[in-house]
Amino acid sequence: MTTTPTPTDPAEPTPTPSALPVPAAPRRRRGLALLLLLIVVAAVAAAAFWVWQQQQRLVKDNSRHEELIGRLSRNLALLETQAKAMDTRQADLAAVLQRNSAEIADFSRRIDEHDQVVGNLNEQVAGGRNRFVMASIENLLLLANDRLQIARDPASALVALQEADQRIAGLRDPRLFNVRQAIAEERTALQAVPQPDYAGAALSLSSLAARAEQLPLRARAPDHYESALREPAAAVADSTRWERFKASVTQALRGMFTLRRNQGPEARLLAPQDEALVHHVLMLRLEAARAALLRGDTVSFRDAGAGAAAWLHQYFREEDPAVRGALTDLERLQQLQLSPPLPEITRSLALLRAHMDVPAR
């Protein structure tokens, strides 16, 4: 749609350029430009302020770090000074410790000399009585060694050592302290030796030997044997010829074929006159085991016990409670150690003799 301009009236005056109205759009653009300029200036100012704050913070952090580094340097120097002081103190302590060790060694030597002097004085005052007591102590120590090495009797050896220690304690001689210490060690070693129950084992074997005659045998032959297949004479006489023939054929066939369950080797049949011999052999083997037990011979004891057990298995009824009990006792006795290793108890005797050989001052 087009508009036609209206003709102006020639009588109206024409407006001048200064009197013309300013459009609104340019004024609006100048306002926006001014606003943008203010925003940019504010942003630049804020950025500059933030940069200034960061610089101030960095300056403060640097000063704080420098202060911390200085403090650490001072602490390090103080620690080095303390370490040097500790080294010096440690060297002083080592010197003092060495000097104290020397003094302790000298003091120990003086104590030993004092003990020697006291012992000599006691020996001079007591006279010859101490020599007899020392000889009795030596005999006790010899007896302990003999009972242990020859008789293998740790209990008797322990009693002898205890008596020797009591007599040494009665002397009140400090020079015999090492002898008492050796005796204490030997007593401890003797107490650790296992002690088999010889009396209980001997009583068990004696009881088994006494009960050997009552143990039942596996089998025995009867005095008079009669066949179970034999028919009474009266029945044979009363039967006919055909019945007797049939009975004889039946008996012959039964004798040719026999069915039985195989349960291992059959037991040996013993006549009544042989039973006493079997029981006597068992008693002899049990007595041999008891004799080996009393001698302390482990090998012979175990061989005799194993032989008695094998004899029971071979000739006696194993399902019988008495036979089972005898086998159980023999198996238990087989575990005994009759000859345990014995300790060495000669050190106390050697120390005592060394003391007796030192001449009195």
BAGU-612344 format. One record per residue: residue in three letters; z, x, y of N, C-alpha, C in turn. Coordinates in steps of 0.05 Angstrom, whole numbers, padded with zeros to 5 digits, always signed. Layout:
<nodes>
ALAZXYZXYZXY
...
</nodes>
This chain:
<nodes>
MET+00000+00017-00023+00000+00000+00000+00000+00018+00024
THR-00019+00014+00042-00023+00030+00066-00014+00015+00090
THR-00003+00030+00109+00006+00018+00134-00012+00028+00156
THR-00018+00011+00173-00035+00018+00196-00016+00023+00219
PRO-00021+00044+00233-00004+00049+00257-00009+00029+00278
THR+00014+00023+00290+00011+00004+00312+00003+00019+00337
PRO-00013+00008+00351-00022+00021+00377+00000+00022+00396
THR+00002+00044+00408+00022+00047+00429+00013+00035+00455
ASP+00035+00028+00467+00029+00016+00493+00025+00038+00513
PRO+00002+00037+00528-00003+00058+00547+00016+00058+00569
ALA+00030+00036+00572+00049+00035+00595+00074+00049+00588
GLU+00082+00052+00561+00107+00065+00554+00104+00095+00557
PRO+00126+00108+00565+00124+00137+00569+00126+00151+00542
THR+00115+00175+00539+00114+00191+00513+00139+00209+00513
PRO+00155+00208+00489+00180+00225+00488+00174+00254+00486
THR+00193+00270+00498+00190+00300+00497+00201+00310+00471
PRO+00195+00335+00464+00205+00347+00438+00234+00350+00438
SER+00247+00356+00460+00276+00359+00460+00290+00334+00456
ALA+00278+00313+00463+00291+00287+00460+00286+00275+00433
LEU+00271+00290+00415+00265+00278+00389+00290+00281+00371
PRO+00297+00262+00353+00321+00263+00335+00317+00284+00312
VAL+00339+00299+00305+00338+00320+00284+00340+00307+00256
PRO+00324+00315+00238+00326+00303+00211+00352+00310+00198
ALA+00362+00293+00178+00388+00297+00164+00386+00318+00142
ALA+00364+00322+00128+00361+00340+00105+00366+00369+00113
PRO+00355+00380+00135+00361+00408+00141+00391+00412+00147
ARG+00404+00393+00159+00433+00397+00165+00448+00397+00138
ARG+00440+00381+00119+00454+00381+00094+00450+00408+00079
ARG+00426+00420+00081+00421+00446+00067+00437+00468+00080
ARG+00440+00467+00107+00456+00488+00120+00486+00485+00111
GLY+00496+00461+00108+00524+00458+00099+00528+00469+00070
LEU+00508+00464+00053+00511+00474+00025+00510+00504+00025
ALA+00492+00516+00042+00490+00545+00043+00516+00557+00053
LEU+00528+00544+00073+00553+00554+00083+00575+00552+00062
LEU+00575+00530+00047+00595+00527+00025+00591+00548+00003
LEU+00566+00553-00004+00562+00573-00024+00570+00601-00014
LEU+00565+00606+00012+00573+00632+00023+00603+00634+00022
LEU+00618+00613+00028+00647+00614+00027+00657+00618-00002
ILE+00644+00605-00021+00652+00609-00049+00647+00638-00058
VAL+00624+00649-00051+00618+00677-00059+00638+00695-00046
VAL+00645+00690-00021+00664+00708-00007+00691+00706-00021
ALA+00699+00681-00028+00725+00677-00042+00725+00691-00069
ALA+00702+00689-00083+00701+00702-00109+00703+00732-00107
VAL+00688+00743-00087+00689+00772-00083+00717+00781-00076
ALA+00730+00764-00059+00758+00771-00051+00776+00770-00075
ALA+00773+00749-00092+00790+00747-00116+00785+00770-00135
ALA+00760+00778-00138+00754+00800-00156+00766+00826-00145
ALA+00763+00829-00118+00774+00853-00106+00805+00854-00109
PHE+00817+00830-00107+00846+00829-00110+00854+00835-00139
TRP+00839+00824-00158+00845+00830-00187+00842+00859-00193
VAL+00820+00872-00182+00816+00901-00186+00839+00916-00174
TRP+00848+00907-00151+00870+00922-00138+00896+00919-00154
GLN+00901+00895-00166+00924+00892-00183+00923+00909-00208
GLN+00899+00911-00220+00896+00928-00243+00901+00957-00237
GLN+00891+00965-00213+00896+00993-00205+00925+00998-00201
GLN+00939+00979-00188+00967+00982-00184+00982+00983-00211
ARG+00974+00966-00230+00987+00966-00256+00982+00992-00271
LEU+00957+01002-00269+00951+01028-00281+00968+01050-00269
VAL+00971+01049-00243+00987+01069-00229+01016+01068-00239
LYS+01027+01042-00241+01054+01039-00251+01057+01049-00280
ASP+01036+01042-00297+01037+01051-00325+01036+01081-00327
ASN+01019+01093-00311+01017+01123-00311+01044+01135-00303
SER+01056+01124-00283+01082+01135-00275+01103+01131-00296
ARG+01102+01107-00309+01121+01102-00331+01116+01121-00354
HIS+01091+01126-00361+01084+01144-00383+01093+01173-00376
GLU+01088+01180-00351+01097+01207-00344+01127+01209-00345
GLU+01141+01188-00337+01170+01188-00339+01180+01190-00368
LEU+01166+01174-00386+01173+01175-00414+01167+01202-00426
ILE+01144+01214-00419+01137+01240-00429+01158+01261-00420
GLY+01166+01258-00395+01187+01276-00385+01213+01273-00400
ARG+01220+01248-00405+01245+01243-00420+01243+01254-00448
LEU+01220+01250-00461+01217+01261-00488+01218+01291-00488
SER+01206+01303-00468+01207+01333-00466+01236+01342-00463
ARG+01251+01328-00446+01280+01335-00443+01295+01332-00469
ASN+01289+01309-00483+01303+01305-00509+01295+01326-00529
LEU+01270+01334-00529+01260+01355-00548+01274+01381-00542
ALA+01276+01387-00517+01290+01412-00510+01319+01411-00518
LEU+01332+01387-00514+01360+01385-00523+01362+01387-00553
LEU+01344+01376-00568+01344+01378-00597+01341+01407-00606
GLU+01323+01421-00593+01319+01449-00600+01344+01465-00595
THR+01357+01458-00573+01383+01472-00567+01404+01466-00588
GLN+01405+01440-00596+01424+01433-00617+01417+01445-00643
ALA+01392+01447-00650+01384+01460-00675+01392+01489-00675
LYS+01388+01503-00653+01396+01531-00651+01426+01533-00655
ALA+01441+01514-00642+01470+01515-00645+01478+01509-00675
MET+01464+01491-00687+01470+01485-00716+01464+01509-00733
ASP+01442+01523-00728+01436+01547-00743+01458+01568-00740
THR+01467+01571-00715+01488+01590-00710+01514+01582-00725
ARG+01520+01556-00724+01544+01546-00737+01541+01549-00768
GLN+01517+01544-00778+01513+01547-00807+01517+01576-00816
ALA+01506+01594-00800+01510+01622-00806+01540+01629-00806
ASP+01554+01618-00786+01583+01623-00785+01597+01612-00809
LEU+01589+01587-00817+01601+01575-00841+01595+01591-00866
ALA+01571+01601-00868+01564+01617-00892+01581+01642-00893
ALA+01585+01654-00870+01602+01678-00869+01631+01671-00877
VAL+01640+01648-00866+01668+01640-00873+01670+01633-00903
LEU+01649+01620-00914+01649+01613-00942+01649+01638-00960
GLN+01633+01657-00952+01633+01682-00967+01660+01696-00966
ARG+01672+01696-00942+01698+01709-00940+01719+01693-00956
ASN+01717+01666-00956+01736+01651-00972+01732+01655-01002
SER+01706+01658-01011+01701+01664-01039+01713+01690-01047
ALA+01710+01710-01030+01722+01736-01036+01753+01733-01038
GLU+01764+01718-01019+01793+01714-01020+01802+01699-01045
ILE+01787+01679-01053+01794+01664-01077+01792+01681-01102
ALA+01771+01698-01103+01769+01716-01126+01792+01736-01126
ASP+01799+01746-01103+01822+01764-01102+01848+01749-01110
PHE+01850+01724-01101+01874+01708-01108+01875+01703-01138
SER+01852+01697-01151+01851+01693-01179+01859+01718-01194
ARG+01849+01741-01184+01857+01767-01197+01887+01771-01195
ARG+01898+01765-01172+01927+01768-01169+01942+01749-01187
ILE+01932+01724-01190+01945+01706-01209+01945+01716-01237
ASP+01921+01728-01246+01919+01739-01273+01939+01762-01276
GLU+01941+01779-01255+01960+01801-01257+01989+01790-01258
HIS+01994+01769-01243+02021+01757-01243+02027+01745-01271
ASP+02007+01732-01283+02011+01721-01310+02016+01744-01330
GLN+02002+01765-01327+02006+01788-01345+02034+01799-01341
VAL+02043+01802-01316+02070+01812-01311+02091+01793-01322
VAL+02087+01767-01318+02106+01747-01328+02107+01748-01359
GLY+02083+01750-01371+02082+01752-01400+02096+01777-01411
ASN+02092+01799-01397+02105+01824-01406+02135+01821-01403
LEU+02144+01809-01380+02173+01805-01376+02184+01787-01398
ASN+02170+01765-01404+02180+01747-01424+02181+01761-01451
GLU+02162+01778-01457+02162+01793-01482+02185+01813-01483
GLN+02190+01826-01461+02212+01845-01460+02239+01831-01462
VAL+02241+01807-01449+02266+01793-01450+02271+01780-01478
ALA+02250+01768-01489+02253+01755-01515+02256+01775-01538
GLY+02247+01799-01534+02249+01819-01555+02230+01815-01577
GLY+02239+01819-01601+02222+01818-01624+02217+01789-01634
ARG+02231+01769-01623+02227+01742-01632+02199+01732-01628
ASN+02187+01740-01605+02160+01731-01599+02140+01742-01619
ARG+02145+01766-01629+02127+01778-01648+02127+01763-01674
PHE+02150+01754-01682+02151+01737-01707+02137+01710-01702
VAL+02141+01699-01679+02128+01673-01673+02098+01677-01672
MET+02088+01699-01661+02059+01704-01660+02048+01708-01688
ALA+02064+01721-01705+02055+01725-01733+02054+01698-01747
SER+02073+01680-01742+02072+01654-01755+02048+01637-01744
ILE+02042+01640-01719+02019+01626-01708+01993+01637-01720
GLU+01991+01663-01724+01968+01674-01737+01965+01664-01765
ASN+01988+01662-01780+01987+01651-01807+01977+01622-01807
LEU+01986+01606-01788+01977+01579-01786+01947+01577-01781
LEU+01937+01594-01764+01908+01593-01758+01893+01602-01783
LEU+01903+01622-01797+01890+01631-01822+01891+01608-01843
LEU+01913+01594-01845+01915+01572-01864+01895+01550-01857
ALA+01892+01544-01831+01873+01524-01823+01844+01532-01831
ASN+01837+01557-01827+01810+01566-01836+01807+01564-01866
ASP+01828+01572-01881+01826+01571-01910+01823+01542-01920
ARG+01839+01524-01909+01837+01496-01917+01810+01484-01911
LEU+01798+01493-01889+01772+01481-01881+01750+01494-01897
GLN+01749+01520-01899+01726+01534-01911+01728+01534-01942
ILE+01751+01537-01953+01754+01539-01982+01759+01512-01995
ALA+01780+01498-01985+01787+01472-01997+01771+01449-01985
ARG+01756+01454-01963+01741+01433-01949+01758+01409-01943
ASP+01781+01415-01931+01801+01394-01925+01806+01394-01894
PRO+01789+01379-01879+01792+01379-01850+01819+01368-01841
ALA+01830+01349-01856+01856+01337-01848+01878+01358-01848
SER+01880+01374-01869+01901+01395-01870+01896+01417-01849
ALA+01871+01424-01844+01865+01444-01824+01873+01433-01796
LEU+01869+01407-01791+01877+01396-01765+01907+01396-01762
VAL+01922+01391-01783+01952+01393-01782+01961+01421-01775
ALA+01948+01441-01788+01956+01469-01783+01950+01477-01754
LEU+01927+01468-01743+01920+01474-01715+01940+01461-01696
GLN+01948+01437-01702+01968+01423-01684+01995+01438-01684
GLU+02003+01447-01708+02029+01462-01709+02027+01488-01694
ALA+02004+01502-01697+02000+01527-01682+02000+01522-01652
ASP+01988+01501-01643+01988+01494-01614+02016+01489-01604
GLN+02032+01474-01620+02059+01469-01611+02076+01494-01609
ARG+02072+01513-01627+02087+01538-01626+02078+01555-01602
ILE+02052+01554-01596+02043+01569-01573+02055+01557-01547
ALA+02056+01530-01546+02067+01517-01523+02097+01524-01520
GLY+02111+01528-01542+02139+01535-01540+02144+01563-01529
LEU+02124+01581-01531+02127+01608-01520+02126+01608-01490
ARG+02111+01589-01478+02108+01588-01449+02097+01614-01438
ASP+02076+01624-01452+02063+01649-01443+02036+01642-01431
PRO+02033+01646-01404+02007+01639-01392+01983+01655-01402
ARG+01988+01677-01415+01966+01693-01426+01953+01680-01450
LEU+01966+01661-01462+01956+01647-01486+01942+01621-01479
PHE+01936+01618-01453+01922+01593-01445+01894+01591-01458
ASN+01880+01613-01460+01853+01612-01471+01854+01606-01501
VAL+01876+01615-01515+01879+01609-01543+01884+01579-01547
ARG+01901+01567-01530+01906+01538-01532+01881+01522-01526
GLN+01865+01532-01507+01840+01518-01500+01821+01519-01524
ALA+01819+01542-01538+01802+01544-01561+01812+01526-01584
ILE+01838+01524-01587+01850+01507-01608+01843+01477-01601
ALA+01845+01470-01576+01838+01442-01568+01809+01435-01575
GLU+01791+01454-01569+01763+01449-01576+01759+01447-01606
GLU+01773+01464-01622+01770+01463-01651+01782+01437-01662
ARG+01803+01428-01650+01815+01403-01660+01796+01380-01654
THR+01783+01380-01631+01763+01359-01625+01740+01360-01645
ALA+01731+01384-01652+01709+01386-01671+01717+01376-01699
LEU+01742+01382-01707+01752+01373-01733+01755+01342-01734
GLN+01763+01331-01712+01766+01302-01711+01739+01287-01713
ALA+01718+01301-01705+01691+01289-01707+01678+01291-01734
VAL+01691+01306-01753+01680+01309-01780+01684+01282-01795
PRO+01663+01270-01807+01667+01246-01822+01685+01250-01846
GLN+01704+01232-01850+01723+01233-01872+01716+01212-01893
PRO+01704+01220-01916+01698+01200-01937+01724+01189-01949
ASP+01723+01165-01958+01747+01153-01971+01747+01161-02000
TYR+01757+01186-02005+01758+01196-02032+01776+01179-02050
ALA+01799+01171-02040+01817+01156-02056+01805+01129-02064
GLY+01793+01115-02045+01781+01089-02051+01758+01092-02071
ALA+01741+01113-02067+01719+01117-02086+01729+01123-02114
ALA+01750+01140-02116+01761+01147-02142+01773+01123-02156
LEU+01787+01106-02140+01798+01082-02152+01776+01062-02161
SER+01755+01061-02147+01732+01043-02155+01720+01053-02181
LEU+01716+01079-02184+01705+01090-02208+01724+01086-02232
SER+01750+01090-02227+01770+01086-02248+01770+01057-02257
SER+01768+01038-02238+01768+01010-02245+01743+01003-02261
LEU+01720+01015-02254+01695+01010-02269+01698+01021-02297
ALA+01709+01044-02300+01713+01056-02327+01731+01039-02344
ALA+01752+01028-02331+01771+01011-02347+01758+00985-02355
ARG+01739+00974-02339+01726+00949-02346+01700+00953-02362
ALA+01694+00978-02369+01668+00983-02383+01667+00969-02411
GLU+01690+00968-02425+01690+00957-02452+01686+00927-02451
GLN+01693+00913-02429+01690+00884-02428+01662+00875-02418
LEU+01645+00894-02409+01619+00886-02399+01601+00877-02422
PRO+01587+00855-02419+01570+00844-02441+01544+00860-02444
LEU+01536+00864-02469+01511+00878-02474+01487+00859-02473
ARG+01464+00870-02471+01440+00853-02469+01433+00840-02496
ALA+01436+00854-02519+01430+00843-02545+01445+00858-02566
ARG+01451+00845-02588+01464+00858-02611+01453+00845-02637
ALA+01452+00861-02657+01443+00851-02684+01466+00838-02698
PRO+01461+00815-02711+01482+00802-02726+01489+00817-02752
ASP+01513+00813-02761+01521+00826-02786+01505+00816-02811
HIS+01500+00790-02812+01486+00778-02835+01464+00760-02823
TYR+01439+00766-02830+01416+00752-02819+01405+00733-02840
GLU+01401+00708-02833+01388+00689-02851+01365+00675-02836
SER+01343+00671-02850+01320+00659-02837+01324+00630-02832
ALA+01316+00622-02808+01319+00594-02801+01299+00576-02815
LEU+01278+00588-02826+01257+00573-02840+01263+00567-02869
ARG+01285+00580-02879+01291+00575-02907+01303+00547-02911
GLU+01292+00532-02930+01301+00505-02935+01325+00506-02955
PRO+01341+00487-02954+01363+00485-02973+01353+00485-03002
ALA+01368+00497-03020+01359+00499-03048+01357+00471-03061
ALA+01376+00454-03053+01376+00427-03065+01351+00412-03057
ALA+01342+00415-03032+01318+00401-03024+01294+00411-03038
VAL+01292+00438-03043+01269+00449-03057+01269+00440-03086
ALA+01292+00438-03098+01293+00429-03126+01286+00400-03130
ASP+01293+00383-03110+01287+00355-03112+01258+00348-03106
SER+01243+00366-03092+01216+00360-03083+01197+00364-03107
THR+01173+00351-03103+01153+00354-03124+01138+00380-03122
ARG+01120+00384-03141+01105+00409-03141+01086+00410-03117
TRP+01074+00387-03110+01055+00386-03087+01070+00391-03061
GLU+01094+00380-03058+01109+00384-03034+01118+00413-03032
ARG+01126+00425-03055+01134+00453-03053+01110+00471-03046
PHE+01086+00464-03056+01062+00479-03049+01056+00476-03020
LYS+01057+00452-03010+01051+00447-02981+01072+00461-02963
ALA+01097+00461-02971+01118+00474-02955+01113+00504-02955
SER+01105+00516-02978+01100+00545-02978+01076+00553-02961
VAL+01055+00536-02962+01032+00542-02945+01039+00539-02916
THR+01054+00518-02909+01062+00515-02880+01079+00539-02871
GLN+01097+00548-02888+01114+00571-02880+01097+00596-02877
ALA+01077+00600-02894+01060+00623-02892+01043+00623-02866
LEU+01033+00598-02860+01017+00597-02835+01035+00601-02810
ARG+01059+00592-02811+01077+00596-02788+01083+00626-02785
GLY+01085+00640-02807+01090+00669-02805+01066+00685-02795
MET+01042+00674-02799+01018+00689-02790+01014+00687-02760
PHE+01021+00664-02748+01016+00660-02719+01042+00653-02706
THR+01048+00668-02684+01073+00663-02668+01065+00664-02639
LEU+01072+00643-02624+01067+00642-02595+01094+00645-02580
ARG+01095+00665-02562+01120+00668-02546+01112+00678-02518
ARG+01128+00673-02499+01124+00682-02471+01131+00712-02468
ASN+01113+00727-02456+01117+00756-02452+01134+00760-02427
GLN+01159+00768-02429+01177+00773-02407+01185+00802-02404
GLY+01167+00820-02411+01173+00848-02409+01183+00860-02435
PRO+01192+00884-02435+01201+00897-02460+01226+00883-02470
GLU+01227+00880-02496+01249+00867-02509+01274+00885-02508
ALA+01297+00873-02508+01322+00888-02508+01326+00901-02536
ARG+01337+00925-02535+01342+00939-02560+01366+00926-02574
LEU+01363+00920-02599+01384+00907-02614+01404+00929-02623
LEU+01430+00923-02619+01451+00942-02626+01469+00929-02647
ALA+01475+00946-02666+01494+00937-02687+01522+00938-02676
PRO+01541+00923-02687+01568+00923-02677+01581+00951-02677
GLN+01574+00968-02696+01585+00995-02696+01574+01012-02673
ASP+01551+01005-02661+01539+01020-02639+01549+01011-02612
GLU+01561+00988-02610+01569+00978-02584+01591+00995-02572
ALA+01609+01005-02588+01631+01022-02578+01619+01048-02567
LEU+01597+01058-02580+01584+01082-02571+01572+01078-02543
VAL+01559+01055-02539+01546+01049-02513+01567+01047-02491
HIS+01590+01033-02497+01611+01031-02477+01624+01058-02472
HIS+01626+01075-02493+01638+01101-02489+01620+01119-02472
VAL+01593+01117-02475+01575+01133-02458+01577+01124-02429
LEU+01580+01098-02425+01583+01089-02397+01609+01099-02385
MET+01630+01099-02400+01656+01109-02390+01654+01139-02384
LEU+01640+01154-02401+01637+01183-02396+01621+01188-02370
ARG+01601+01173-02366+01585+01177-02341+01602+01169-02316
LEU+01618+01149-02318+01635+01141-02295+01656+01163-02291
GLU+01667+01174-02312+01687+01195-02309+01674+01220-02298
ALA+01650+01226-02306+01636+01249-02294+01631+01245-02264
ALA+01625+01221-02256+01622+01215-02227+01648+01219-02212
ARG+01670+01210-02225+01696+01213-02212+01704+01243-02210
ALA+01698+01258-02231+01705+01287-02229+01688+01301-02208
ALA+01663+01294-02205+01646+01305-02183+01656+01297-02156
LEU+01666+01272-02154+01678+01263-02129+01702+01279-02121
LEU+01720+01285-02141+01744+01300-02135+01737+01329-02128
ARG+01715+01340-02139+01707+01367-02132+01693+01368-02105
GLY+01683+01345-02096+01667+01345-02071+01639+01353-02075
ASP+01629+01350-02100+01601+01358-02107+01583+01333-02104
THR+01569+01332-02081+01553+01309-02075+01530+01305-02095
VAL+01517+01327-02102+01493+01325-02120+01502+01315-02148
SER+01522+01327-02160+01531+01318-02186+01542+01289-02185
PHE+01556+01282-02163+01566+01255-02160+01544+01235-02160
ARG+01523+01240-02145+01501+01221-02143+01486+01220-02169
ASP+01482+01243-02183+01468+01242-02208+01484+01226-02229
ALA+01510+01230-02231+01526+01215-02250+01526+01186-02243
GLY+01528+01179-02217+01527+01151-02210+01501+01138-02216
ALA+01478+01152-02211+01452+01141-02218+01449+01138-02248
GLY+01460+01157-02264+01458+01155-02293+01474+01131-02303
ALA+01497+01126-02292+01513+01103-02300+01499+01077-02293
ALA+01486+01075-02269+01471+01051-02261+01447+01047-02280
ALA+01433+01069-02286+01410+01066-02305+01419+01056-02333
TRP+01442+01066-02342+01453+01058-02368+01461+01028-02367
LEU+01471+01019-02345+01477+00990-02343+01452+00974-02343
HIS+01431+00982-02329+01406+00968-02329+01394+00967-02357
GLN+01397+00988-02373+01384+00989-02399+01398+00974-02421
TYR+01424+00974-02421+01438+00963-02444+01456+00939-02438
PHE+01460+00933-02413+01479+00911-02407+01464+00888-02394
ARG+01477+00865-02395+01465+00840-02385+01468+00839-02355
GLU+01446+00842-02341+01447+00844-02311+01454+00818-02298
GLU+01448+00795-02311+01454+00770-02298+01484+00763-02299
ASP+01500+00778-02314+01528+00774-02315+01541+00782-02289
PRO+01560+00767-02278+01573+00774-02252+01588+00800-02253
ALA+01601+00807-02276+01615+00832-02278+01596+00856-02276
VAL+01573+00853-02290+01553+00875-02290+01541+00878-02262
ARG+01535+00855-02249+01524+00856-02221+01544+00869-02203
GLY+01570+00863-02206+01590+00875-02189+01592+00905-02193
ALA+01590+00914-02218+01590+00943-02224+01566+00957-02212
LEU+01543+00945-02213+01519+00957-02201+01522+00958-02171
THR+01533+00937-02159+01537+00938-02130+01556+00960-02121
ASP+01578+00963-02136+01597+00985-02130+01584+01012-02132
LEU+01568+01016-02153+01555+01042-02156+01535+01047-02134
GLU+01520+01027-02126+01501+01030-02104+01516+01037-02078
ARG+01539+01024-02073+01554+01031-02049+01565+01059-02050
LEU+01574+01068-02073+01585+01095-02075+01564+01116-02073
GLN+01539+01109-02078+01517+01129-02076+01513+01138-02047
GLN+01522+01122-02028+01518+01129-01999+01539+01148-01989
LEU+01559+01155-02004+01580+01173-01994+01569+01202-01990
GLN+01577+01214-01968+01571+01242-01963+01596+01259-01968
LEU+01597+01272-01991+01621+01286-01999+01624+01313-01986
SER+01602+01324-01976+01603+01351-01965+01591+01351-01937
PRO+01605+01339-01917+01594+01339-01890+01594+01367-01878
PRO+01577+01372-01858+01578+01399-01845+01604+01403-01831
LEU+01615+01427-01834+01641+01434-01823+01638+01452-01798
PRO+01655+01449-01778+01653+01465-01754+01665+01493-01758
GLU+01661+01510-01739+01673+01537-01740+01698+01537-01723
ILE+01721+01546-01736+01747+01545-01722+01760+01573-01722
THR+01743+01594-01719+01754+01621-01720+01758+01633-01692
ARG+01749+01619-01671+01750+01631-01644+01779+01633-01635
SER+01796+01613-01640+01824+01615-01632+01838+01638-01646
LEU+01832+01642-01672+01844+01665-01686+01836+01691-01674
ALA+01810+01694-01667+01801+01719-01655+01814+01724-01628
LEU+01817+01703-01612+01830+01707-01586+01860+01714-01589
LEU+01873+01702-01609+01901+01708-01613+01904+01737-01622
ARG+01887+01746-01640+01889+01774-01649+01883+01794-01627
ALA+01864+01786-01610+01858+01804-01587+01882+01806-01568
HIS+01896+01784-01565+01921+01785-01548+01943+01801-01562
MET+01945+01799-01588+01966+01814-01602+01960+01844-01603
ASP+01934+01851-01601+01927+01880-01601+01931+01893-01574
VAL+01935+01878-01552+01939+01890-01526+01968+01900-01524
PRO+01971+01926-01518+01999+01937-01517+02013+01927-01492
ALA+02039+01922-01495+02055+01913-01472+02059+01934-01452
ARG+02058+01927-01426+02061+01946-01405+02091+01950-01399
</nodes>
